[in-house]
Amino acid sequence: MKFILRNFFKALRIVLGPFMLLRERLTRPAGLVRTPAQQQAVDAQCQSLALYQFTTCPFCIKVRQEMRRLSLPIERRDAQKDLKNRNDLLQGSGATKVPCLKITDEAGQSQWLSDSGAIITYLRGRFAPA
């Protein structure tokens, strides 16, 4: 039964995936415009962030749209096809649930934030203009 369900959802992703990616491309939000100095500071802060995601996951698309809206150059790591990224996600967060934002502080300690709503709230709180 598990085999049948897994293959059903895999086939569903194959069929619906291109349409979801097309919709993401067509509904791309305009990015937040900052001064060059402000954007450079944001770019530096984003160096400590990494988004573990699947390309056609609707919740990942939602987070990527918010990243575009806030003009955040956060590194995206594919945890679906890249086994190393998938293992890093599993070891760091304890699950392969996506989207997951890895936040690394100055001391090198990592915090893992799952759930698209929590990630979006964090990004808005940290990077949205007051």
Backbone as ProteinMPNN parsed JSONL, in Angstrom:
{"seq_chain_A": "MKFILRNFFKALRIVLGPFMLLRERLTRPAGLVRTPAQQQAVDAQCQSLALYQFTTCPFCIKVRQEMRRLSLPIERRDAQKDLKNRNDLLQGSGATKVPCLKITDEAGQSQWLSDSGAIITYLRGRFAPA", "coords_chain_A": {"N_chain_A": [[0.821, -1.199, 0.0], [1.934, 1.223, 0.805], [3.838, 1.561, -1.177], [2.209, 1.961, -3.418], [0.904, 4.379, -2.777], [3.121, 6.099, -2.573], [4.094, 6.07, -5.222], [1.85, 7.091, -6.528], [1.731, 9.772, -5.585], [4.192, 10.622, -6.496], [3.823, 10.482, -9.274], [1.788, 12.367, -9.483], [3.163, 14.704, -8.735], [4.893, 14.84, -10.901], [3.148, 15.348, -12.998], [1.727, 17.69, -12.175], [3.75, 19.419, -11.393], [5.192, 21.016, -13.461], [3.148, 22.88, -14.076], [2.798, 24.174, -11.651], [5.279, 25.406, -11.361], [5.214, 27.098, -13.57], [3.108, 28.78, -12.847], [4.277, 29.951, -10.595], [6.313, 31.412, -11.83], [4.833, 33.17, -13.431], [3.425, 34.673, -11.59], [5.267, 36.128, -10.223], [6.369, 38.226, -7.683], [7.057, 41.777, -7.415], [10.234, 42.899, -6.412], [11.418, 44.222, -3.29], [12.681, 47.466, -3.158], [15.726, 48.719, -2.232], [18.212, 51.012, -0.978], [21.518, 50.925, -2.426], [23.446, 50.519, -0.374], [21.886, 49.593, 1.761], [20.867, 47.239, 0.609], [23.21, 45.824, 0.272], [23.908, 45.34, 2.932], [21.772, 43.696, 3.668], [22.263, 41.569, 1.922], [24.645, 40.605, 3.022], [23.724, 39.699, 5.501], [22.116, 37.631, 4.657], [23.889, 35.675, 3.967], [24.202, 33.907, 6.01], [22.037, 32.269, 5.921], [20.096, 29.508, 4.698], [17.897, 27.905, 2.531], [16.269, 24.933, 2.596], [14.653, 22.957, 0.29], [12.041, 21.676, -1.9], [11.632, 21.662, -5.371], [9.023, 21.761, -6.57], [7.286, 21.936, -4.428], [4.426, 23.257, -2.929], [4.449, 24.811, -0.578], [7.094, 25.524, -0.381], [7.295, 27.084, -2.655], [5.71, 29.205, -1.867], [7.334, 30.332, 0.153], [9.582, 31.012, -1.379], [8.434, 32.969, -3.029], [7.981, 34.974, -1.15], [10.615, 35.517, -0.454], [11.474, 36.674, -2.843], [9.787, 38.911, -2.882], [10.825, 40.341, -0.737], [13.349, 40.777, -1.647], [15.562, 38.992, -1.126], [18.576, 37.351, -1.234], [18.795, 34.462, -0.57], [20.449, 31.399, -0.164], [19.412, 28.564, -1.93], [18.753, 25.206, -1.357], [18.417, 22.131, -2.811], [16.623, 19.608, -1.526], [15.396, 17.433, -2.467], [16.435, 16.154, -4.76], [19.166, 16.199, -4.362], [21.234, 14.272, -2.576], [23.112, 14.796, -0.546], [22.286, 17.294, 0.485], [19.772, 16.504, 1.411], [20.494, 14.682, 3.424], [21.902, 16.415, 5.138], [19.794, 18.074, 5.924], [18.171, 16.202, 7.264], [19.885, 15.402, 9.371], [20.316, 17.875, 10.646], [17.747, 19.066, 11.222], [16.238, 16.943, 11.985], [14.276, 15.807, 10.476], [12.951, 15.302, 7.138], [11.366, 17.325, 6.277], [10.123, 19.92, 4.307], [9.402, 23.364, 3.483], [12.539, 24.317, 4.964], [14.389, 26.431, 6.921], [17.71, 27.133, 7.441], [19.447, 28.704, 9.901], [22.328, 30.272, 10.665], [24.359, 31.393, 13.233], [26.794, 33.906, 14.348], [28.599, 32.505, 15.89], [28.627, 30.078, 14.751], [26.654, 28.304, 15.347], [23.75, 26.48, 14.518], [20.338, 26.989, 13.751], [17.251, 25.522, 13.044], [14.471, 26.191, 11.143], [11.306, 25.219, 10.567], [8.258, 24.913, 8.634], [6.338, 26.822, 6.542], [4.864, 29.156, 7.166], [6.042, 30.02, 9.588], [8.634, 30.508, 8.701], [8.22, 32.589, 6.852], [7.185, 34.561, 8.568], [9.45, 34.97, 10.171], [11.288, 35.937, 8.232], [9.996, 38.296, 7.373], [9.93, 39.704, 9.8], [12.633, 40.109, 10.237], [13.673, 41.294, 7.87], [11.812, 42.979, 6.564], [10.849, 46.334, 5.779], [10.445, 48.839, 8.31]], "CA_chain_A": [[0.0, 0.0, 0.0], [2.835, 2.367, 0.878], [4.434, 1.658, -2.504], [1.202, 2.528, -4.321], [0.726, 5.79, -2.413], [4.332, 6.825, -2.925], [4.123, 6.225, -6.674], [0.754, 7.975, -6.909], [2.125, 11.156, -5.337], [5.303, 10.922, -7.397], [3.217, 10.752, -10.588], [1.055, 13.623, -9.345], [4.169, 15.778, -8.789], [5.418, 14.921, -12.265], [2.117, 15.953, -13.846], [1.37, 19.046, -11.734], [4.949, 20.221, -11.141], [5.429, 22.078, -14.441], [2.109, 23.911, -13.966], [3.079, 24.943, -10.44], [6.44, 26.256, -11.646], [4.757, 28.143, -14.488], [2.326, 29.733, -12.039], [5.235, 30.708, -9.78], [7.01, 32.354, -12.713], [3.897, 34.184, -13.918], [2.949, 35.498, -10.48], [6.459, 36.595, -9.508], [6.153, 39.577, -7.144], [8.127, 42.764, -7.563], [11.106, 42.909, -5.246], [11.566, 45.425, -2.486], [13.808, 48.278, -3.616], [16.481, 49.349, -1.157], [19.405, 51.705, -1.453], [22.613, 49.949, -2.584], [24.077, 50.228, 0.918], [20.953, 48.756, 2.514], [20.808, 45.921, -0.01], [24.48, 45.157, 0.56], [23.812, 44.867, 4.314], [20.849, 42.559, 3.642], [22.978, 40.467, 1.259], [25.596, 40.065, 3.993], [22.956, 38.955, 6.506], [21.561, 36.428, 4.025], [24.948, 34.675, 3.827], [24.074, 32.939, 7.107], [20.764, 31.583, 5.761], [19.963, 28.561, 3.59], [16.561, 27.33, 2.459], [16.172, 23.567, 2.083], [13.362, 22.99, -0.393], [11.763, 20.87, -3.082], [11.304, 22.608, -6.427], [7.587, 21.895, -6.84], [6.495, 21.943, -3.189], [3.671, 24.515, -2.866], [4.856, 25.603, 0.578], [8.399, 26.084, -0.75], [7.005, 28.153, -3.613], [5.206, 30.319, -1.061], [8.494, 30.954, 0.8], [10.397, 31.635, -2.435], [7.744, 34.198, -3.436], [8.245, 35.991, -0.116], [12.02, 35.889, -0.601], [11.528, 37.615, -3.974], [9.109, 40.139, -2.472], [11.72, 41.059, 0.166], [14.656, 40.878, -2.329], [16.524, 38.279, -0.291], [19.351, 36.359, -1.974], [19.066, 33.328, 0.307], [20.852, 30.198, -0.893], [18.399, 27.503, -1.965], [19.35, 23.877, -1.455], [17.428, 21.139, -3.223], [16.663, 18.431, -0.657], [14.669, 16.355, -3.118], [17.283, 15.423, -5.701], [20.548, 16.195, -3.89], [21.278, 13.41, -1.4], [23.882, 15.459, 0.51], [21.395, 18.282, 1.113], [18.729, 15.767, 2.129], [21.098, 14.164, 4.655], [22.161, 17.57, 6.007], [18.492, 18.471, 6.471], [17.755, 15.163, 8.214], [20.741, 15.476, 10.556], [20.165, 19.151, 11.336], [16.402, 19.345, 11.735], [15.631, 15.712, 12.498], [13.257, 15.338, 9.531], [13.156, 15.794, 5.774], [10.239, 18.201, 5.997], [10.476, 21.179, 3.657], [10.637, 24.117, 3.506], [13.24, 24.431, 6.237], [15.395, 27.493, 6.852], [18.853, 26.964, 8.341], [19.935, 30.006, 10.345], [23.613, 30.083, 11.337], [24.779, 32.633, 13.891], [28.213, 34.244, 14.241], [29.384, 31.485, 16.592], [28.573, 28.845, 13.971], [25.535, 27.48, 15.805], [22.652, 26.485, 13.547], [18.95, 26.827, 14.187], [16.46, 25.07, 11.904], [13.108, 26.698, 11.229], [10.409, 24.544, 9.619], [6.93, 25.464, 8.425], [6.396, 28.0, 5.674], [4.345, 30.322, 7.878], [7.055, 30.464, 10.553], [9.762, 31.052, 7.932], [7.8, 33.881, 6.307], [7.114, 35.481, 9.706], [10.832, 35.288, 10.535], [11.894, 36.787, 7.188], [9.37, 39.624, 7.451], [10.368, 40.362, 11.022], [14.054, 40.464, 10.162], [14.079, 42.035, 6.687], [10.816, 43.906, 6.039], [11.047, 47.696, 6.299], [9.58, 49.188, 9.452]], "C_chain_A": [[0.866, 1.265, 0.0], [3.476, 2.621, -0.483], [3.476, 2.332, -3.482], [1.017, 4.021, -4.04], [1.933, 6.625, -2.823], [4.396, 7.085, -4.436], [3.0, 7.124, -7.181], [1.167, 9.437, -6.747], [3.315, 11.565, -6.197], [4.775, 11.268, -8.788], [2.46, 12.081, -10.57], [2.012, 14.817, -9.412], [4.707, 15.953, -10.203], [4.428, 15.634, -13.18], [1.866, 17.416, -13.464], [2.569, 19.978, -11.573], [5.187, 21.323, -12.158], [4.4, 23.204, -14.376], [2.342, 24.789, -12.741], [4.257, 25.891, -10.666], [6.085, 27.385, -12.607], [3.976, 29.215, -13.733], [3.252, 30.582, -11.179], [5.928, 31.779, -10.622], [6.087, 33.494, -13.154], [3.426, 35.135, -12.817], [4.101, 36.028, -9.628], [6.228, 38.009, -8.996], [7.336, 40.494, -7.429], [8.938, 42.78, -6.278], [11.137, 44.253, -4.563], [12.814, 46.178, -2.954], [14.434, 48.968, -2.406], [17.617, 50.159, -1.778], [20.515, 50.669, -1.601], [23.275, 49.558, -1.263], [23.185, 49.319, 1.76], [20.907, 47.345, 1.945], [22.09, 45.142, 0.253], [24.479, 44.608, 1.989], [22.892, 43.657, 4.401], [21.525, 41.348, 3.015], [23.957, 39.804, 2.224], [24.879, 39.234, 5.057], [22.432, 37.639, 5.941], [22.617, 35.342, 3.823], [24.841, 33.591, 4.892], [22.771, 32.138, 7.025], [20.811, 30.626, 4.574], [18.575, 27.942, 3.663], [16.647, 25.943, 1.834], [14.764, 23.41, 1.538], [13.273, 21.909, -1.452], [11.274, 21.865, -4.137], [9.805, 22.829, -6.582], [6.709, 21.828, -5.593], [5.75, 23.275, -3.087], [4.068, 25.407, -1.69], [6.229, 26.235, 0.342], [8.226, 27.235, -1.731], [6.535, 29.4, -2.87], [6.366, 31.065, -0.386], [9.374, 31.646, -0.237], [9.764, 32.931, -2.933], [8.008, 35.317, -2.419], [9.709, 36.438, -0.167], [12.186, 36.884, -1.746], [10.923, 38.96, -3.597], [10.03, 41.001, -1.599], [13.126, 41.238, -0.417], [15.773, 40.249, -1.496], [17.262, 37.216, -1.104], [19.77, 35.179, -1.091], [19.404, 32.112, -0.555], [19.741, 29.151, -0.782], [19.096, 26.177, -2.184], [18.252, 22.853, -1.731], [17.59, 19.877, -2.386], [15.926, 17.254, -1.271], [15.604, 15.504, -3.975], [18.736, 15.315, -5.245], [20.622, 15.442, -2.557], [22.053, 14.055, -0.242], [23.016, 16.483, 1.238], [20.307, 17.602, 1.929], [19.275, 15.224, 3.453], [21.419, 15.282, 5.635], [20.876, 18.037, 6.693], [18.035, 17.484, 7.537], [18.57, 15.234, 9.495], [20.508, 16.758, 11.35], [18.81, 19.349, 11.979], [15.719, 18.118, 12.317], [14.56, 15.142, 11.591], [13.596, 15.866, 8.141], [11.982, 16.653, 5.337], [10.738, 19.519, 5.401], [9.242, 22.061, 3.581], [11.228, 24.162, 4.911], [14.357, 25.445, 6.06], [16.469, 27.224, 7.895], [19.413, 28.346, 8.621], [21.205, 29.758, 11.145], [24.047, 31.408, 11.944], [26.289, 32.821, 13.769], [29.106, 33.2, 14.878], [29.394, 30.156, 15.835], [27.474, 27.889, 14.399], [24.383, 27.605, 14.817], [21.318, 26.253, 14.226], [18.154, 26.468, 12.933], [15.017, 25.495, 12.114], [12.267, 26.04, 10.144], [9.085, 25.28, 9.562], [7.006, 26.783, 7.669], [5.913, 29.265, 6.377], [5.359, 30.892, 8.862], [8.249, 31.081, 9.832], [9.419, 32.44, 7.404], [7.718, 34.93, 7.418], [8.517, 35.914, 10.132], [11.462, 36.25, 9.526], [11.305, 38.196, 7.214], [9.843, 40.384, 8.662], [11.799, 40.84, 10.951], [14.383, 41.422, 9.014], [13.055, 43.031, 6.137], [11.06, 45.304, 6.601], [10.018, 48.021, 7.379], [8.419, 50.049, 9.024]], "O_chain_A": [[0.579, 2.236, -0.7], [3.637, 3.771, -0.891], [3.886, 3.176, -4.28], [0.978, 4.829, -4.968], [1.785, 7.725, -3.355], [4.715, 8.193, -4.866], [3.182, 7.845, -8.163], [0.978, 10.245, -7.656], [3.431, 12.728, -6.584], [5.226, 12.232, -9.407], [2.497, 12.831, -11.545], [1.716, 15.819, -10.063], [4.949, 17.074, -10.65], [4.822, 16.429, -14.034], [1.799, 18.281, -14.337], [2.414, 21.198, -11.614], [5.372, 22.475, -11.764], [4.744, 24.365, -14.598], [2.113, 25.998, -12.783], [4.234, 27.037, -10.218], [6.594, 28.499, -12.478], [4.166, 30.41, -13.958], [3.046, 31.788, -11.043], [6.106, 32.913, -10.177], [6.514, 34.645, -13.239], [3.068, 36.28, -13.096], [3.92, 36.337, -8.45], [5.924, 38.905, -9.783], [8.458, 40.042, -7.653], [8.383, 42.685, -5.184], [10.91, 45.292, -5.184], [13.877, 45.581, -3.122], [13.771, 49.693, -1.665], [17.936, 50.003, -2.957], [20.456, 49.623, -0.954], [23.623, 48.395, -1.061], [23.67, 48.384, 2.398], [20.906, 46.368, 2.694], [22.05, 43.925, 0.437], [24.998, 43.518, 2.227], [23.187, 42.7, 5.117], [21.384, 40.229, 3.51], [24.083, 38.579, 2.24], [25.376, 38.185, 5.467], [22.32, 36.649, 6.664], [22.268, 34.197, 3.534], [25.333, 32.479, 4.699], [22.437, 31.407, 7.957], [21.476, 30.892, 3.574], [18.132, 27.508, 4.726], [17.051, 25.798, 0.681], [13.79, 23.694, 2.234], [14.272, 21.309, -1.848], [10.567, 22.817, -3.804], [9.361, 23.97, -6.713], [5.494, 21.675, -5.71], [6.382, 24.329, -3.154], [4.023, 26.632, -1.801], [6.496, 27.344, 0.806], [8.929, 28.242, -1.647], [6.923, 30.518, -3.211], [6.375, 32.296, -0.357], [9.859, 32.751, 0.004], [10.475, 33.891, -3.229], [8.231, 36.467, -2.797], [10.005, 37.612, 0.053], [12.957, 37.836, -1.631], [11.461, 40.013, -3.939], [10.024, 42.227, -1.701], [14.001, 41.792, 0.247], [16.786, 40.884, -1.202], [16.64, 36.282, -1.609], [20.961, 34.935, -0.893], [18.73, 31.833, -1.546], [19.21, 28.889, 0.297], [19.925, 26.038, -3.083], [17.288, 22.734, -0.975], [18.58, 19.16, -2.523], [15.84, 16.189, -0.66], [15.562, 14.275, -3.917], [19.459, 14.428, -5.698], [20.13, 15.924, -1.536], [21.685, 13.876, 0.919], [23.013, 16.534, 2.468], [19.958, 18.066, 3.014], [18.602, 15.295, 4.481], [21.23, 15.119, 6.841], [20.87, 18.352, 7.883], [17.564, 17.891, 8.599], [18.014, 15.137, 10.589], [20.504, 16.737, 12.581], [18.719, 19.75, 13.14], [14.739, 18.235, 13.053], [13.986, 14.097, 11.899], [14.424, 16.764, 7.99], [11.645, 16.697, 4.154], [11.658, 20.146, 5.927], [8.126, 21.544, 3.612], [10.513, 24.058, 5.908], [15.176, 25.323, 5.149], [16.177, 27.103, 9.085], [19.804, 29.07, 7.706], [21.165, 29.106, 12.188], [24.097, 32.426, 11.254], [26.978, 32.001, 13.163], [30.249, 33.022, 14.457], [30.086, 29.218, 16.231], [27.372, 26.782, 13.871], [24.077, 28.697, 14.339], [21.188, 25.44, 15.141], [18.37, 27.056, 11.873], [14.415, 25.192, 13.145], [12.481, 26.269, 8.954], [8.832, 26.176, 10.368], [7.656, 27.733, 8.106], [6.499, 30.333, 6.199], [5.519, 32.109, 8.958], [8.813, 32.069, 10.302], [10.231, 33.361, 7.496], [8.141, 36.07, 7.222], [8.746, 37.088, 10.421], [12.084, 37.243, 9.903], [12.037, 39.178, 7.09], [10.128, 41.578, 8.576], [12.145, 41.864, 11.54], [15.265, 42.269, 9.152], [13.417, 43.863, 5.305], [11.435, 45.449, 7.764], [8.885, 47.54, 7.355], [7.596, 50.432, 9.855]]}, "name": "protein", "num_of_chains": 1, "seq": "MKFILRNFFKALRIVLGPFMLLRERLTRPAGLVRTPAQQQAVDAQCQSLALYQFTTCPFCIKVRQEMRRLSLPIERRDAQKDLKNRNDLLQGSGATKVPCLKITDEAGQSQWLSDSGAIITYLRGRFAPA"}
